[in-house]
């Protein structure tokens, strides 16, 4: 896992407050990402930004 993906994973754990819930969210298809799993979306810079935005929106109670 590269540093950028590690940062996204760390943010997911912070948002979900649970390693398993974070892993599950990162691994499952997400409608906001066109049906792609967040961890797969993180293969591109654009995808990493989208996943980070989703997590930040969830953290702050925003609509995703």
PDB file as gemmi writes it, atoms N, CA and C in Angstrom:
CRYST1    1.000    1.000    1.000  90.00  90.00  90.00 P 1                      
ATOM      1  N   UNK A   1       0.855  -1.175   0.000  1.00  0.00           N  
ATOM      2  CA  UNK A   1       0.000   0.000   0.000  1.00  0.00           C  
ATOM      3  C   UNK A   1       0.896   1.232   0.000  1.00  0.00           C  
ATOM      4  N   UNK A   2       0.609   2.169  -0.912  1.00  0.00           N  
ATOM      5  CA  UNK A   2       1.428   3.372  -0.943  1.00  0.00           C  
ATOM      6  C   UNK A   2       0.959   4.380   0.099  1.00  0.00           C  
ATOM      7  N   UNK A   3       1.715   5.434   0.232  1.00  0.00           N  
ATOM      8  CA  UNK A   3       1.441   6.414   1.281  1.00  0.00           C  
ATOM      9  C   UNK A   3       0.072   7.069   1.119  1.00  0.00           C  
ATOM     10  N   UNK A   4      -0.321   7.372  -0.132  1.00  0.00           N  
ATOM     11  CA  UNK A   4      -1.614   8.008  -0.363  1.00  0.00           C  
ATOM     12  C   UNK A   4      -2.765   7.089   0.034  1.00  0.00           C  
ATOM     13  N   UNK A   5      -2.665   5.813  -0.330  1.00  0.00           N  
ATOM     14  CA  UNK A   5      -3.706   4.869   0.063  1.00  0.00           C  
ATOM     15  C   UNK A   5      -3.715   4.665   1.572  1.00  0.00           C  
ATOM     16  N   UNK A   6      -2.562   4.693   2.181  1.00  0.00           N  
ATOM     17  CA  UNK A   6      -2.494   4.577   3.641  1.00  0.00           C  
ATOM     18  C   UNK A   6      -3.208   5.753   4.287  1.00  0.00           C  
ATOM     19  N   UNK A   7      -3.069   6.944   3.710  1.00  0.00           N  
ATOM     20  CA  UNK A   7      -3.736   8.128   4.249  1.00  0.00           C  
ATOM     21  C   UNK A   7      -5.253   7.981   4.131  1.00  0.00           C  
ATOM     22  N   UNK A   8      -5.731   7.451   3.009  1.00  0.00           N  
ATOM     23  CA  UNK A   8      -7.168   7.234   2.827  1.00  0.00           C  
ATOM     24  C   UNK A   8      -7.659   6.187   3.823  1.00  0.00           C  
ATOM     25  N   UNK A   9      -6.915   5.120   4.002  1.00  0.00           N  
ATOM     26  CA  UNK A   9      -7.294   4.081   4.964  1.00  0.00           C  
ATOM     27  C   UNK A   9      -7.342   4.637   6.382  1.00  0.00           C  
ATOM     28  N   UNK A  10      -6.363   5.445   6.722  1.00  0.00           N  
ATOM     29  CA  UNK A  10      -6.325   6.060   8.056  1.00  0.00           C  
ATOM     30  C   UNK A  10      -7.536   6.969   8.255  1.00  0.00           C  
ATOM     31  N   UNK A  11      -7.883   7.742   7.228  1.00  0.00           N  
ATOM     32  CA  UNK A  11      -9.052   8.612   7.312  1.00  0.00           C  
ATOM     33  C   UNK A  11     -10.324   7.785   7.477  1.00  0.00           C  
ATOM     34  N   UNK A  12     -10.429   6.671   6.761  1.00  0.00           N  
ATOM     35  CA  UNK A  12     -11.606   5.802   6.885  1.00  0.00           C  
ATOM     36  C   UNK A  12     -11.743   5.266   8.309  1.00  0.00           C  
ATOM     37  N   UNK A  13     -10.640   4.857   8.903  1.00  0.00           N  
ATOM     38  CA  UNK A  13     -10.677   4.362  10.289  1.00  0.00           C  
ATOM     39  C   UNK A  13     -11.112   5.486  11.226  1.00  0.00           C  
ATOM     40  N   UNK A  14     -10.640   6.684  10.978  1.00  0.00           N  
ATOM     41  CA  UNK A  14     -11.035   7.835  11.806  1.00  0.00           C  
ATOM     42  C   UNK A  14     -12.535   8.087  11.689  1.00  0.00           C  
ATOM     43  N   UNK A  15     -13.049   8.043  10.465  1.00  0.00           N  
ATOM     44  CA  UNK A  15     -14.468   8.313  10.230  1.00  0.00           C  
ATOM     45  C   UNK A  15     -15.345   7.224  10.845  1.00  0.00           C  
ATOM     46  N   UNK A  16     -14.984   5.964  10.628  1.00  0.00           N  
ATOM     47  CA  UNK A  16     -15.808   4.851  11.101  1.00  0.00           C  
ATOM     48  C   UNK A  16     -15.501   4.440  12.534  1.00  0.00           C  
ATOM     49  N   UNK A  17     -14.370   4.900  13.055  1.00  0.00           N  
ATOM     50  CA  UNK A  17     -13.955   4.594  14.430  1.00  0.00           C  
ATOM     51  C   UNK A  17     -13.850   3.088  14.677  1.00  0.00           C  
ATOM     52  N   UNK A  18     -13.548   2.347  13.602  1.00  0.00           N  
ATOM     53  CA  UNK A  18     -13.464   0.895  13.716  1.00  0.00           C  
ATOM     54  C   UNK A  18     -12.734   0.372  12.485  1.00  0.00           C  
ATOM     55  N   UNK A  19     -11.689  -0.407  12.687  1.00  0.00           N  
ATOM     56  CA  UNK A  19     -10.901  -0.924  11.566  1.00  0.00           C  
ATOM     57  C   UNK A  19     -11.722  -1.784  10.615  1.00  0.00           C  
ATOM     58  N   UNK A  20     -12.533  -2.678  11.154  1.00  0.00           N  
ATOM     59  CA  UNK A  20     -13.307  -3.584  10.302  1.00  0.00           C  
ATOM     60  C   UNK A  20     -14.347  -2.829   9.491  1.00  0.00           C  
ATOM     61  N   UNK A  21     -15.049  -1.877  10.114  1.00  0.00           N  
ATOM     62  CA  UNK A  21     -16.039  -1.096   9.372  1.00  0.00           C  
ATOM     63  C   UNK A  21     -15.379  -0.285   8.268  1.00  0.00           C  
ATOM     64  N   UNK A  22     -14.211   0.270   8.554  1.00  0.00           N  
ATOM     65  CA  UNK A  22     -13.471   1.031   7.541  1.00  0.00           C  
ATOM     66  C   UNK A  22     -13.078   0.120   6.386  1.00  0.00           C  
ATOM     67  N   UNK A  23     -12.550  -1.044   6.693  1.00  0.00           N  
ATOM     68  CA  UNK A  23     -12.157  -2.002   5.654  1.00  0.00           C  
ATOM     69  C   UNK A  23     -13.360  -2.403   4.805  1.00  0.00           C  
ATOM     70  N   UNK A  24     -14.466  -2.681   5.471  1.00  0.00           N  
ATOM     71  CA  UNK A  24     -15.676  -3.075   4.741  1.00  0.00           C  
ATOM     72  C   UNK A  24     -16.118  -1.971   3.791  1.00  0.00           C  
ATOM     73  N   UNK A  25     -16.131  -0.732   4.256  1.00  0.00           N  
ATOM     74  CA  UNK A  25     -16.545   0.391   3.411  1.00  0.00           C  
ATOM     75  C   UNK A  25     -15.596   0.559   2.230  1.00  0.00           C  
ATOM     76  N   UNK A  26     -14.311   0.466   2.486  1.00  0.00           N  
ATOM     77  CA  UNK A  26     -13.319   0.624   1.419  1.00  0.00           C  
ATOM     78  C   UNK A  26     -13.413  -0.490   0.381  1.00  0.00           C  
ATOM     79  N   UNK A  27     -13.898  -1.649   0.776  1.00  0.00           N  
ATOM     80  CA  UNK A  27     -13.909  -2.829  -0.094  1.00  0.00           C  
ATOM     81  C   UNK A  27     -15.194  -3.019  -0.890  1.00  0.00           C  
ATOM     82  N   UNK A  28     -16.252  -2.344  -0.491  1.00  0.00           N  
ATOM     83  CA  UNK A  28     -17.547  -2.570  -1.139  1.00  0.00           C  
ATOM     84  C   UNK A  28     -17.822  -1.543  -2.232  1.00  0.00           C  
ATOM     85  N   UNK A  29     -18.540  -1.969  -3.286  1.00  0.00           N  
ATOM     86  CA  UNK A  29     -18.919  -1.022  -4.336  1.00  0.00           C  
ATOM     87  C   UNK A  29     -19.687   0.162  -3.746  1.00  0.00           C  
ATOM     88  N   UNK A  30     -19.435   1.333  -4.299  1.00  0.00           N  
ATOM     89  CA  UNK A  30     -20.030   2.558  -3.785  1.00  0.00           C  
ATOM     90  C   UNK A  30     -20.695   3.307  -4.938  1.00  0.00           C  
ATOM     91  N   UNK A  31     -21.981   3.596  -4.799  1.00  0.00           N  
ATOM     92  CA  UNK A  31     -22.719   4.296  -5.853  1.00  0.00           C  
ATOM     93  C   UNK A  31     -22.115   5.655  -6.173  1.00  0.00           C  
ATOM     94  N   UNK A  32     -21.598   6.343  -5.171  1.00  0.00           N  
ATOM     95  CA  UNK A  32     -21.010   7.670  -5.382  1.00  0.00           C  
ATOM     96  C   UNK A  32     -19.734   7.602  -6.217  1.00  0.00           C  
ATOM     97  N   UNK A  33     -19.187   6.406  -6.365  1.00  0.00           N  
ATOM     98  CA  UNK A  33     -17.973   6.206  -7.164  1.00  0.00           C  
ATOM     99  C   UNK A  33     -18.286   5.407  -8.431  1.00  0.00           C  
ATOM    100  N   UNK A  34     -19.524   5.483  -8.876  1.00  0.00           N  
ATOM    101  CA  UNK A  34     -19.924   4.767 -10.081  1.00  0.00           C  
ATOM    102  C   UNK A  34     -19.944   3.263  -9.908  1.00  0.00           C  
ATOM    103  N   UNK A  35     -20.175   2.808  -8.687  1.00  0.00           N  
ATOM    104  CA  UNK A  35     -20.225   1.378  -8.411  1.00  0.00           C  
ATOM    105  C   UNK A  35     -18.875   0.747  -8.123  1.00  0.00           C  
ATOM    106  N   UNK A  36     -17.853   1.559  -8.096  1.00  0.00           N  
ATOM    107  CA  UNK A  36     -16.496   1.055  -7.847  1.00  0.00           C  
ATOM    108  C   UNK A  36     -16.208   1.063  -6.343  1.00  0.00           C  
ATOM    109  N   UNK A  37     -15.467   0.080  -5.878  1.00  0.00           N  
ATOM    110  CA  UNK A  37     -15.047   0.055  -4.478  1.00  0.00           C  
ATOM    111  C   UNK A  37     -14.041   1.183  -4.252  1.00  0.00           C  
ATOM    112  N   UNK A  38     -14.132   1.882  -3.121  1.00  0.00           N  
ATOM    113  CA  UNK A  38     -13.207   2.983  -2.850  1.00  0.00           C  
ATOM    114  C   UNK A  38     -11.736   2.596  -2.980  1.00  0.00           C  
ATOM    115  N   UNK A  39     -11.361   1.419  -2.522  1.00  0.00           N  
ATOM    116  CA  UNK A  39      -9.950   1.031  -2.586  1.00  0.00           C  
ATOM    117  C   UNK A  39      -9.489   0.899  -4.033  1.00  0.00           C  
ATOM    118  N   UNK A  40     -10.381   0.488  -4.919  1.00  0.00           N  
ATOM    119  CA  UNK A  40     -10.031   0.415  -6.343  1.00  0.00           C  
ATOM    120  C   UNK A  40      -9.998   1.800  -6.964  1.00  0.00           C  
ATOM    121  N   UNK A  41     -10.888   2.673  -6.522  1.00  0.00           N  
ATOM    122  CA  UNK A  41     -10.899   4.045  -7.033  1.00  0.00           C  
ATOM    123  C   UNK A  41      -9.593   4.754  -6.691  1.00  0.00           C  
ATOM    124  N   UNK A  42      -8.972   4.351  -5.600  1.00  0.00           N  
ATOM    125  CA  UNK A  42      -7.732   4.991  -5.149  1.00  0.00           C  
ATOM    126  C   UNK A  42      -6.534   4.679  -6.045  1.00  0.00           C  
ATOM    127  N   UNK A  43      -6.736   3.918  -7.094  1.00  0.00           N  
ATOM    128  CA  UNK A  43      -5.636   3.626  -8.016  1.00  0.00           C  
ATOM    129  C   UNK A  43      -5.276   4.839  -8.866  1.00  0.00           C  
ATOM    130  N   UNK A  44      -6.174   5.843  -8.893  1.00  0.00           N  
ATOM    131  CA  UNK A  44      -5.888   7.072  -9.632  1.00  0.00           C  
ATOM    132  C   UNK A  44      -5.927   8.259  -8.679  1.00  0.00           C  
ATOM    133  N   UNK A  45      -5.267   9.333  -9.062  1.00  0.00           N  
ATOM    134  CA  UNK A  45      -5.277  10.543  -8.231  1.00  0.00           C  
ATOM    135  C   UNK A  45      -6.694  11.090  -8.093  1.00  0.00           C  
ATOM    136  N   UNK A  46      -7.430  11.091  -9.201  1.00  0.00           N  
ATOM    137  CA  UNK A  46      -8.812  11.578  -9.164  1.00  0.00           C  
ATOM    138  C   UNK A  46      -9.643  10.724  -8.222  1.00  0.00           C  
ATOM    139  N   UNK A  47      -9.472   9.425  -8.295  1.00  0.00           N  
ATOM    140  CA  UNK A  47     -10.198   8.519  -7.415  1.00  0.00           C  
ATOM    141  C   UNK A  47      -9.862   8.745  -5.951  1.00  0.00           C  
ATOM    142  N   UNK A  48      -8.591   8.957  -5.657  1.00  0.00           N  
ATOM    143  CA  UNK A  48      -8.179   9.229  -4.270  1.00  0.00           C  
ATOM    144  C   UNK A  48      -8.856  10.483  -3.745  1.00  0.00           C  
ATOM    145  N   UNK A  49      -8.917  11.507  -4.592  1.00  0.00           N  
ATOM    146  CA  UNK A  49      -9.572  12.755  -4.175  1.00  0.00           C  
ATOM    147  C   UNK A  49     -11.062  12.528  -3.937  1.00  0.00           C  
ATOM    148  N   UNK A  50     -11.701  11.761  -4.815  1.00  0.00           N  
ATOM    149  CA  UNK A  50     -13.126  11.481  -4.654  1.00  0.00           C  
ATOM    150  C   UNK A  50     -13.397  10.712  -3.363  1.00  0.00           C  
ATOM    151  N   UNK A  51     -12.590   9.716  -3.092  1.00  0.00           N  
ATOM    152  CA  UNK A  51     -12.766   8.915  -1.873  1.00  0.00           C  
ATOM    153  C   UNK A  51     -12.532   9.788  -0.641  1.00  0.00           C  
ATOM    154  N   UNK A  52     -11.513  10.605  -0.666  1.00  0.00           N  
ATOM    155  CA  UNK A  52     -11.241  11.504   0.462  1.00  0.00           C  
ATOM    156  C   UNK A  52     -12.399  12.467   0.679  1.00  0.00           C  
ATOM    157  N   UNK A  53     -12.946  13.007  -0.411  1.00  0.00           N  
ATOM    158  CA  UNK A  53     -14.098  13.919  -0.287  1.00  0.00           C  
ATOM    159  C   UNK A  53     -15.295  13.209   0.331  1.00  0.00           C  
ATOM    160  N   UNK A  54     -15.548  11.982  -0.106  1.00  0.00           N  
ATOM    161  CA  UNK A  54     -16.650  11.212   0.470  1.00  0.00           C  
ATOM    162  C   UNK A  54     -16.458  11.008   1.968  1.00  0.00           C  
ATOM    163  N   UNK A  55     -15.264  10.613   2.340  1.00  0.00           N  
ATOM    164  CA  UNK A  55     -14.986  10.371   3.762  1.00  0.00           C  
ATOM    165  C   UNK A  55     -15.111  11.652   4.577  1.00  0.00           C  
ATOM    166  N   UNK A  56     -14.602  12.757   4.056  1.00  0.00           N  
ATOM    167  CA  UNK A  56     -14.722  14.031   4.778  1.00  0.00           C  
ATOM    168  C   UNK A  56     -16.184  14.451   4.891  1.00  0.00           C  
ATOM    169  N   UNK A  57     -16.964  14.249   3.839  1.00  0.00           N  
ATOM    170  CA  UNK A  57     -18.387  14.576   3.896  1.00  0.00           C  
ATOM    171  C   UNK A  57     -19.088  13.733   4.956  1.00  0.00           C  
ATOM    172  N   UNK A  58     -18.742  12.449   5.015  1.00  0.00           N  
ATOM    173  CA  UNK A  58     -19.333  11.573   6.025  1.00  0.00           C  
ATOM    174  C   UNK A  58     -18.915  12.012   7.426  1.00  0.00           C  
ATOM    175  N   UNK A  59     -17.658  12.396   7.555  1.00  0.00           N  
ATOM    176  CA  UNK A  59     -17.132  12.818   8.852  1.00  0.00           C  
ATOM    177  C   UNK A  59     -17.880  14.037   9.378  1.00  0.00           C  
ATOM    178  N   UNK A  60     -18.231  14.940   8.470  1.00  0.00           N  
ATOM    179  CA  UNK A  60     -18.878  16.192   8.862  1.00  0.00           C  
ATOM    180  C   UNK A  60     -20.387  16.152   8.682  1.00  0.00           C  
ATOM    181  N   UNK A  61     -20.932  14.972   8.418  1.00  0.00           N  
ATOM    182  CA  UNK A  61     -22.382  14.823   8.337  1.00  0.00           C  
ATOM    183  C   UNK A  61     -22.983  15.305   7.033  1.00  0.00           C  
ATOM    184  N   UNK A  62     -22.162  15.438   6.008  1.00  0.00           N  
ATOM    185  CA  UNK A  62     -22.655  15.899   4.714  1.00  0.00           C  
ATOM    186  C   UNK A  62     -23.319  14.784   3.931  1.00  0.00           C  
ATOM    187  N   UNK A  63     -24.035  15.190   2.923  1.00  0.00           N  
ATOM    188  CA  UNK A  63     -24.697  14.241   2.035  1.00  0.00           C  
ATOM    189  C   UNK A  63     -23.677  13.731   1.031  1.00  0.00           C  
ATOM    190  N   UNK A  64     -23.675  12.421   0.813  1.00  0.00           N  
ATOM    191  CA  UNK A  64     -22.759  11.834  -0.175  1.00  0.00           C  
ATOM    192  C   UNK A  64     -23.527  11.153  -1.278  1.00  0.00           C  
TER     193      UNK A  64                                                      
END                                                                             
